[in-house]
């Protein structure tokens, strides 16, 4: 274990300018979220065209307004650069969303550390990479964390916050406070893990979904229907532990674990470990295209985002003690 250096970022309520490094799908969504919160944003990307980024952000603003953000897009608060340069010296927080390649993330961090203050938190949107690996070559590893969003970040509140071996605890606490201040729902992990929490759970579900297809038990479209018309409806409101707590009746989770736990173990023993052969991949690709009935990715995304807005509105109107 390395010695941890302290980090003292600017107080969250004083944050006015943030940087988004990597302005693809995730980075653009982050930028829209920050702008909707009234922050100034410096976006950096060597590939994404500035006009494309601005159009993407403009397209996200109506949905953000629909879920309660009062600030509409003010493009004068968005600054764009193709490279990491001196303008980032003014950034008080950095959300890094470059592609999921460890060496690229390390190189991006090296470039950032040549211009930003040592006390500025750098949060990576890394999907699976762990912060210990990302911060390995950093000059100031104590301020490097993972702040993994769920796509699309401007509409889904979850941010999984984790630190590496050399991350200062106060960096994690600050990040959680910052994300909460901009309307996110941060979950602070007790320790880092490959894939974090949500993607590990999603991977477990997807593995079994692929197994069901491979074994000829169910079709792609039927599996999607089972989730969206069944457990997915509950999961939008309550997670797996609370769900099984309710399944235990008056005695709750204790009754469920004692009396129905063995049925869980029996199912666990039959879960599959499919191999993604070329044949299976081709079948899944073909079946997915058939299942979406010719809808484009843009059409599917609009359907998803419209639904997410409505779910937000519904959940805001509910309370845990609703009768």
Secondary structure as GFF3:
##gff-version 3
##sequence-region A 1 323
A	DSSP	three_ten_helix	12	14	.	.	.	ID=ss1
A	DSSP	beta_strand	17	21	.	.	.	ID=ss2
A	DSSP	alpha_helix	25	36	.	.	.	ID=ss3
A	DSSP	beta_strand	40	44	.	.	.	ID=ss4
A	DSSP	alpha_helix	50	66	.	.	.	ID=ss5
A	DSSP	three_ten_helix	75	77	.	.	.	ID=ss6
A	DSSP	beta_strand	78	81	.	.	.	ID=ss7
A	DSSP	three_ten_helix	86	90	.	.	.	ID=ss8
A	DSSP	beta_strand	93	96	.	.	.	ID=ss9
A	DSSP	alpha_helix	102	113	.	.	.	ID=ss10
A	DSSP	beta_strand	121	124	.	.	.	ID=ss11
A	DSSP	alpha_helix	131	134	.	.	.	ID=ss12
A	DSSP	three_ten_helix	141	143	.	.	.	ID=ss13
A	DSSP	beta_strand	144	149	.	.	.	ID=ss14
A	DSSP	beta_strand	158	163	.	.	.	ID=ss15
A	DSSP	alpha_helix	169	181	.	.	.	ID=ss16
A	DSSP	beta_strand	185	188	.	.	.	ID=ss17
A	DSSP	alpha_helix	198	214	.	.	.	ID=ss18
A	DSSP	alpha_helix	220	229	.	.	.	ID=ss19
A	DSSP	alpha_helix	231	235	.	.	.	ID=ss20
A	DSSP	alpha_helix	240	247	.	.	.	ID=ss21
A	DSSP	three_ten_helix	249	251	.	.	.	ID=ss22
A	DSSP	alpha_helix	252	259	.	.	.	ID=ss23
A	DSSP	alpha_helix	261	270	.	.	.	ID=ss24
A	DSSP	alpha_helix	278	291	.	.	.	ID=ss25
A	DSSP	alpha_helix	297	316	.	.	.	ID=ss26
###
